[in-house]
Amino acid sequence: MSSSAAQRKIRVVVAKPGLDGHDRGAKIIARALRDAGMEVIYTGLHQTAEQIVETVIQEDADAVGLSILSGAHMTLVPKIVELLGEQEAGDVLVTVGGTIPSEDVPQLKELGVAEVFTPGASTQEIVDFISQRVEP
């Protein structure tokens, strides 16, 4: 077995927190991450903060990508970051994507979000960011 084959893949949970019913973008990102060689766990729609954090812990994920179009990011993201910290998983890379107003981005980053990807971000940009920030 070659050393690269023995190397553990980056594990990413892609989640749709809250009541947002549109997951096309999340599925596109999940596929791009898989195509880049990452192991992706997609949680599906309507996940609570607790369910998302439980999945991150159970799957021993390196990163979590939260896709939010509903406008509830300032409620949901802080809760998820807080729960990750409580579960001693504060080192998990948290990214957010979706329709996030630019004025909310600095506050999300202060809370511990590594990056916010808004509509127009390329899948390659997201793949590169996670690849560069996570050591498998």
C-alpha positions as protocol buffer text, in pm:
chain_id: "A"
residue {
  index: 1
  type: MET
  ca { x: 0 y: 0 z: 0 }
}
residue {
  index: 2
  type: SER
  ca { x: 143 y: 337 z: -95 }
}
residue {
  index: 3
  type: SER
  ca { x: 182 y: 606 z: 169 }
}
residue {
  index: 4
  type: SER
  ca { x: -83 y: 823 z: 3 }
}
residue {
  index: 5
  type: ALA
  ca { x: -333 y: 533 z: 7 }
}
residue {
  index: 6
  type: ALA
  ca { x: -262 y: 480 z: 375 }
}
residue {
  index: 7
  type: GLN
  ca { x: -321 y: 846 z: 451 }
}
residue {
  index: 8
  type: ARG
  ca { x: -659 y: 913 z: 607 }
}
residue {
  index: 9
  type: LYS
  ca { x: -902 y: 1110 z: 395 }
}
residue {
  index: 10
  type: ILE
  ca { x: -1030 y: 1446 z: 516 }
}
residue {
  index: 11
  type: ARG
  ca { x: -1377 y: 1385 z: 664 }
}
residue {
  index: 12
  type: VAL
  ca { x: -1633 y: 1659 z: 610 }
}
residue {
  index: 13
  type: VAL
  ca { x: -1992 y: 1675 z: 738 }
}
residue {
  index: 14
  type: VAL
  ca { x: -2216 y: 1879 z: 506 }
}
residue {
  index: 15
  type: ALA
  ca { x: -2528 y: 1989 z: 691 }
}
residue {
  index: 16
  type: LYS
  ca { x: -2846 y: 2187 z: 637 }
}
residue {
  index: 17
  type: PRO
  ca { x: -2944 y: 2331 z: 974 }
}
residue {
  index: 18
  type: GLY
  ca { x: -3289 y: 2467 z: 1042 }
}
residue {
  index: 19
  type: LEU
  ca { x: -3601 y: 2476 z: 832 }
}
residue {
  index: 20
  type: ASP
  ca { x: -3437 y: 2562 z: 500 }
}
residue {
  index: 21
  type: GLY
  ca { x: -3573 y: 2323 z: 234 }
}
residue {
  index: 22
  type: HIS
  ca { x: -3327 y: 2383 z: -51 }
}
residue {
  index: 23
  type: ASP
  ca { x: -3025 y: 2155 z: -67 }
}
residue {
  index: 24
  type: ARG
  ca { x: -2909 y: 2172 z: -428 }
}
residue {
  index: 25
  type: GLY
  ca { x: -2605 y: 2384 z: -336 }
}
residue {
  index: 26
  type: ALA
  ca { x: -2514 y: 2157 z: -44 }
}
residue {
  index: 27
  type: LYS
  ca { x: -2530 y: 1853 z: -273 }
}
residue {
  index: 28
  type: ILE
  ca { x: -2310 y: 2025 z: -533 }
}
residue {
  index: 29
  type: ILE
  ca { x: -2050 y: 2105 z: -266 }
}
residue {
  index: 30
  type: ALA
  ca { x: -2069 y: 1750 z: -124 }
}
residue {
  index: 31
  type: ARG
  ca { x: -2004 y: 1606 z: -469 }
}
residue {
  index: 32
  type: ALA
  ca { x: -1712 y: 1846 z: -533 }
}
residue {
  index: 33
  type: LEU
  ca { x: -1552 y: 1750 z: -200 }
}
residue {
  index: 34
  type: ARG
  ca { x: -1598 y: 1379 z: -277 }
}
residue {
  index: 35
  type: ASP
  ca { x: -1451 y: 1427 z: -625 }
}
residue {
  index: 36
  type: ALA
  ca { x: -1150 y: 1591 z: -456 }
}
residue {
  index: 37
  type: GLY
  ca { x: -1095 y: 1273 z: -252 }
}
residue {
  index: 38
  type: MET
  ca { x: -1260 y: 1374 z: 73 }
}
residue {
  index: 39
  type: GLU
  ca { x: -1498 y: 1157 z: 267 }
}
residue {
  index: 40
  type: VAL
  ca { x: -1832 y: 1342 z: 288 }
}
residue {
  index: 41
  type: ILE
  ca { x: -2118 y: 1276 z: 526 }
}
residue {
  index: 42
  type: TYR
  ca { x: -2432 y: 1459 z: 411 }
}
residue {
  index: 43
  type: THR
  ca { x: -2689 y: 1492 z: 688 }
}
residue {
  index: 44
  type: GLY
  ca { x: -2988 y: 1589 z: 476 }
}
residue {
  index: 45
  type: LEU
  ca { x: -3242 y: 1862 z: 540 }
}
residue {
  index: 46
  type: HIS
  ca { x: -3388 y: 2007 z: 860 }
}
residue {
  index: 47
  type: GLN
  ca { x: -3109 y: 1921 z: 1103 }
}
residue {
  index: 48
  type: THR
  ca { x: -3097 y: 2064 z: 1453 }
}
residue {
  index: 49
  type: ALA
  ca { x: -2771 y: 2205 z: 1590 }
}
residue {
  index: 50
  type: GLU
  ca { x: -2757 y: 1906 z: 1826 }
}
residue {
  index: 51
  type: GLN
  ca { x: -2801 y: 1655 z: 1542 }
}
residue {
  index: 52
  type: ILE
  ca { x: -2527 y: 1819 z: 1337 }
}
residue {
  index: 53
  type: VAL
  ca { x: -2279 y: 1824 z: 1626 }
}
residue {
  index: 54
  type: GLU
  ca { x: -2363 y: 1462 z: 1712 }
}
residue {
  index: 55
  type: THR
  ca { x: -2288 y: 1362 z: 1351 }
}
residue {
  index: 56
  type: VAL
  ca { x: -1957 y: 1554 z: 1357 }
}
residue {
  index: 57
  type: ILE
  ca { x: -1856 y: 1369 z: 1677 }
}
residue {
  index: 58
  type: GLN
  ca { x: -1976 y: 1024 z: 1564 }
}
residue {
  index: 59
  type: GLU
  ca { x: -1806 y: 1056 z: 1226 }
}
residue {
  index: 60
  type: ASP
  ca { x: -1484 y: 1200 z: 1375 }
}
residue {
  index: 61
  type: ALA
  ca { x: -1510 y: 1478 z: 1117 }
}
residue {
  index: 62
  type: ASP
  ca { x: -1229 y: 1722 z: 1045 }
}
residue {
  index: 63
  type: ALA
  ca { x: -1464 y: 1988 z: 911 }
}
residue {
  index: 64
  type: VAL
  ca { x: -1829 y: 2080 z: 892 }
}
residue {
  index: 65
  type: GLY
  ca { x: -1987 y: 2278 z: 611 }
}
residue {
  index: 66
  type: LEU
  ca { x: -2315 y: 2445 z: 704 }
}
residue {
  index: 67
  type: SER
  ca { x: -2543 y: 2546 z: 419 }
}
residue {
  index: 68
  type: ILE
  ca { x: -2795 y: 2812 z: 522 }
}
residue {
  index: 69
  type: LEU
  ca { x: -3032 y: 3000 z: 296 }
}
residue {
  index: 70
  type: SER
  ca { x: -3308 y: 3068 z: 550 }
}
residue {
  index: 71
  type: GLY
  ca { x: -3159 y: 3375 z: 717 }
}
residue {
  index: 72
  type: ALA
  ca { x: -3124 y: 3195 z: 1052 }
}
residue {
  index: 73
  type: HIS
  ca { x: -2743 y: 3182 z: 1040 }
}
residue {
  index: 74
  type: MET
  ca { x: -2696 y: 3423 z: 1334 }
}
residue {
  index: 75
  type: THR
  ca { x: -2900 y: 3187 z: 1553 }
}
residue {
  index: 76
  type: LEU
  ca { x: -2793 y: 2847 z: 1421 }
}
residue {
  index: 77
  type: VAL
  ca { x: -2420 y: 2895 z: 1364 }
}
residue {
  index: 78
  type: PRO
  ca { x: -2339 y: 3028 z: 1715 }
}
residue {
  index: 79
  type: LYS
  ca { x: -2531 y: 2734 z: 1866 }
}
residue {
  index: 80
  type: ILE
  ca { x: -2338 y: 2481 z: 1658 }
}
residue {
  index: 81
  type: VAL
  ca { x: -2001 y: 2642 z: 1738 }
}
residue {
  index: 82
  type: GLU
  ca { x: -2093 y: 2650 z: 2108 }
}
residue {
  index: 83
  type: LEU
  ca { x: -2199 y: 2283 z: 2108 }
}
residue {
  index: 84
  type: LEU
  ca { x: -1879 y: 2179 z: 1928 }
}
residue {
  index: 85
  type: GLY
  ca { x: -1680 y: 2353 z: 2202 }
}
residue {
  index: 86
  type: GLU
  ca { x: -1882 y: 2182 z: 2474 }
}
residue {
  index: 87
  type: GLN
  ca { x: -1812 y: 1844 z: 2310 }
}
residue {
  index: 88
  type: GLU
  ca { x: -1438 y: 1922 z: 2297 }
}
residue {
  index: 89
  type: ALA
  ca { x: -1459 y: 1939 z: 1918 }
}
residue {
  index: 90
  type: GLY
  ca { x: -1373 y: 2306 z: 1892 }
}
residue {
  index: 91
  type: ASP
  ca { x: -1085 y: 2218 z: 1658 }
}
residue {
  index: 92
  type: VAL
  ca { x: -1329 y: 2109 z: 1385 }
}
residue {
  index: 93
  type: LEU
  ca { x: -1307 y: 2350 z: 1090 }
}
residue {
  index: 94
  type: VAL
  ca { x: -1643 y: 2526 z: 1052 }
}
residue {
  index: 95
  type: THR
  ca { x: -1742 y: 2677 z: 718 }
}
residue {
  index: 96
  type: VAL
  ca { x: -2072 y: 2836 z: 623 }
}
residue {
  index: 97
  type: GLY
  ca { x: -2221 y: 2875 z: 279 }
}
residue {
  index: 98
  type: GLY
  ca { x: -2536 y: 3030 z: 147 }
}
residue {
  index: 99
  type: THR
  ca { x: -2708 y: 3364 z: 139 }
}
residue {
  index: 100
  type: ILE
  ca { x: -2523 y: 3537 z: 420 }
}
residue {
  index: 101
  type: PRO
  ca { x: -2532 y: 3919 z: 426 }
}
residue {
  index: 102
  type: SER
  ca { x: -2179 y: 4061 z: 406 }
}
residue {
  index: 103
  type: GLU
  ca { x: -2235 y: 4259 z: 728 }
}
residue {
  index: 104
  type: ASP
  ca { x: -2280 y: 3929 z: 920 }
}
residue {
  index: 105
  type: VAL
  ca { x: -1955 y: 3770 z: 798 }
}
residue {
  index: 106
  type: PRO
  ca { x: -1718 y: 3942 z: 1049 }
}
residue {
  index: 107
  type: GLN
  ca { x: -1939 y: 3840 z: 1343 }
}
residue {
  index: 108
  type: LEU
  ca { x: -1955 y: 3479 z: 1222 }
}
residue {
  index: 109
  type: LYS
  ca { x: -1576 y: 3473 z: 1192 }
}
residue {
  index: 110
  type: GLU
  ca { x: -1542 y: 3615 z: 1545 }
}
residue {
  index: 111
  type: LEU
  ca { x: -1756 y: 3324 z: 1666 }
}
residue {
  index: 112
  type: GLY
  ca { x: -1508 y: 3078 z: 1516 }
}
residue {
  index: 113
  type: VAL
  ca { x: -1626 y: 3022 z: 1160 }
}
residue {
  index: 114
  type: ALA
  ca { x: -1318 y: 2971 z: 942 }
}
residue {
  index: 115
  type: GLU
  ca { x: -1477 y: 3098 z: 621 }
}
residue {
  index: 116
  type: VAL
  ca { x: -1809 y: 3208 z: 475 }
}
residue {
  index: 117
  type: PHE
  ca { x: -1881 y: 3120 z: 112 }
}
residue {
  index: 118
  type: THR
  ca { x: -2155 y: 3322 z: -51 }
}
residue {
  index: 119
  type: PRO
  ca { x: -2327 y: 3259 z: -384 }
}
residue {
  index: 120
  type: GLY
  ca { x: -2069 y: 3286 z: -659 }
}
residue {
  index: 121
  type: ALA
  ca { x: -1794 y: 3106 z: -466 }
}
residue {
  index: 122
  type: SER
  ca { x: -1653 y: 2830 z: -684 }
}
residue {
  index: 123
  type: THR
  ca { x: -1654 y: 2470 z: -572 }
}
residue {
  index: 124
  type: GLN
  ca { x: -1278 y: 2466 z: -633 }
}
residue {
  index: 125
  type: GLU
  ca { x: -1234 y: 2760 z: -395 }
}
residue {
  index: 126
  type: ILE
  ca { x: -1419 y: 2564 z: -124 }
}
residue {
  index: 127
  type: VAL
  ca { x: -1226 y: 2241 z: -192 }
}
residue {
  index: 128
  type: ASP
  ca { x: -895 y: 2430 z: -182 }
}
residue {
  index: 129
  type: PHE
  ca { x: -983 y: 2611 z: 141 }
}
residue {
  index: 130
  type: ILE
  ca { x: -1071 y: 2289 z: 327 }
}
residue {
  index: 131
  type: SER
  ca { x: -772 y: 2103 z: 180 }
}
residue {
  index: 132
  type: GLN
  ca { x: -533 y: 2376 z: 294 }
}
residue {
  index: 133
  type: ARG
  ca { x: -681 y: 2419 z: 642 }
}
residue {
  index: 134
  type: VAL
  ca { x: -729 y: 2055 z: 745 }
}
residue {
  index: 135
  type: GLU
  ca { x: -448 y: 1810 z: 812 }
}
residue {
  index: 136
  type: PRO
  ca { x: -589 y: 1462 z: 744 }
}
